[in-house]
Every structure is written in structure tokens, then in C-alpha cells.
Amino acid sequence: MVRSYAGAVPKRGTEVHTITSADPAPSAEFVSRERTYLIMMGIRMVAIVIAVTVPGFWRWIAIAAGVFLPYIAVVLVNQAKTRGTPADPAFIAQHRIALTERPHEGPILRENP
């Protein structure tokens, strides 16, 4: 006797993934990273000009900004951009029933761990 197929087809009510939950395109992410880096380097250029033209306490602040901004910019640009959502349950291994076949008895169902 052959039992009906059940188990691998998602049931109603399971989560459907929409385009809004997808990561941004690599080209859009690259443009965003490039823009952030260029803004930080523009701030660094202003800090260097201030370090050359302004005397006193602000000169040392501008020198520190000129020295540390490249490091900060690289760290900010290279950080992973995540949406803060937990692992997708669709990719978690689930208990499934496998179809196998015995040549002398025909198809049967068996449990996979």
C-alpha cells in the first residue's frame, strides 16, 4: 500500500519573503559606502586646512581629526550592514520524510533524521 505524499510542501501560513526583506543590491551598497568614505575624507581635508590656518587648541583638535579620520572612515565603511533580523527560519533544517524505492516492493516512505 502506498501512502500519500506529505511533509515537504509548505503549508498555508508560512512566511513569504518579500523584496523589502532582501539586502540592497551590491552596486547600491557600493555607492553608499563610497559616499560615506568621500564625506569623511572631505571632513579630513577641512581639518587639515584648519590645522594649517588656526593657532592654539583648535589646531591640535584638527591635527587629531586629520590623523584618526582615515581609520574611522575605513571602519565605518567596511562594517557589515544588517537589518537586525534573526536568522531566516526558511534556511533552518527541518525534519523531512524521504521517498525511497525498493525494486521488489515499489516505493515506500521512510523517516530521515
C-alpha positions as CSV (number, residue, x, y, z in Angstrom):
1,M,0.0,0.0,0.0
2,V,1.4,3.4,-0.9
3,R,0.8,6.3,1.5
4,S,0.1,9.8,0.2
5,Y,2.9,12.4,-0.1
6,A,3.1,14.8,2.9
7,G,5.7,16.9,4.5
8,A,7.9,18.8,2.1
9,V,5.3,21.2,0.7
10,P,4.9,24.3,2.8
11,K,1.6,24.8,4.4
12,R,-0.5,27.9,4.4
13,G,0.5,30.5,6.9
14,T,4.3,30.1,6.4
15,E,6.3,33.2,6.0
16,V,6.6,34.6,2.5
17,H,9.7,36.6,1.7
18,T,9.2,39.9,0.0
19,I,11.6,42.2,-1.8
20,T,11.6,44.6,1.2
21,S,13.3,42.0,3.3
22,A,16.1,41.5,0.7
23,D,19.5,43.0,1.1
24,P,20.3,46.1,-1.1
25,A,21.9,45.5,-4.5
26,P,25.8,45.3,-4.4
27,S,26.0,48.4,-6.6
28,A,23.7,50.4,-4.3
29,E,25.7,49.3,-1.3
30,F,29.0,50.3,-3.0
31,V,27.6,53.7,-3.8
32,S,26.5,54.2,-0.2
33,R,30.0,53.1,1.1
34,E,31.7,55.3,-1.4
35,R,29.6,58.3,-0.4
36,T,30.3,57.8,3.3
37,Y,34.0,57.5,2.7
38,L,34.1,60.6,0.5
39,I,32.2,62.6,3.1
40,M,34.7,61.5,5.8
41,M,37.7,62.4,3.6
42,G,36.1,65.8,2.9
43,I,35.9,66.4,6.6
44,R,39.5,65.4,6.9
45,M,40.5,67.9,4.2
46,V,38.7,70.7,6.1
47,A,40.5,69.5,9.3
48,I,43.9,69.7,7.6
49,V,43.2,73.3,6.3
50,I,42.1,74.3,9.8
51,A,45.3,72.7,11.3
52,V,47.4,74.9,9.0
53,T,45.5,78.2,9.4
54,V,44.1,78.2,13.0
55,P,46.5,78.6,16.0
56,G,46.1,77.2,19.5
57,F,43.8,74.5,20.9
58,W,41.8,74.0,17.7
59,R,45.0,73.3,15.7
60,W,45.6,70.2,17.8
61,I,42.0,69.1,17.5
62,A,42.2,69.4,13.7
63,I,45.5,67.5,13.6
64,A,44.0,64.7,15.6
65,A,41.0,64.6,13.3
66,G,43.3,64.5,10.3
67,V,45.2,61.6,11.7
68,F,42.3,59.5,13.0
69,L,39.6,60.2,10.5
70,P,41.0,57.8,7.8
71,Y,40.9,54.9,10.3
72,I,37.4,55.8,11.4
73,A,36.2,56.2,7.8
74,V,37.6,52.7,6.8
75,V,36.0,51.1,9.8
76,L,32.6,52.8,9.2
77,V,32.6,51.9,5.5
78,N,33.6,48.3,6.0
79,Q,31.1,47.5,8.7
80,A,28.5,44.9,7.8
81,K,25.1,46.4,7.0
82,T,22.5,44.2,8.6
83,R,18.8,44.7,9.1
84,G,18.9,43.3,12.6
85,T,16.6,40.4,11.8
86,P,17.2,37.0,13.3
87,A,18.2,34.0,11.1
88,D,15.6,33.2,8.5
89,P,13.6,30.1,9.5
90,A,13.4,29.0,5.9
91,F,17.1,28.1,6.0
92,I,16.9,26.1,9.2
93,A,17.0,22.3,8.5
94,Q,13.7,20.7,9.2
95,H,12.6,17.1,9.8
96,R,11.6,15.7,6.4
97,I,10.2,12.4,5.1
98,A,12.3,11.0,2.2
99,L,10.9,8.9,-0.6
100,T,12.8,5.7,-1.3
101,E,12.2,2.8,-3.6
102,R,12.6,-1.0,-3.1
103,P,12.8,-2.7,-6.5
104,H,10.8,-5.7,-5.3
105,E,8.2,-3.9,-3.3
106,G,7.8,-0.5,-5.0
107,P,8.0,3.0,-3.5
108,I,7.9,3.4,0.3
109,L,8.2,6.2,2.8
110,R,11.0,6.3,5.4
111,E,11.9,8.9,8.1
112,N,15.1,10.9,7.7
113,P,16.7,12.3,10.9
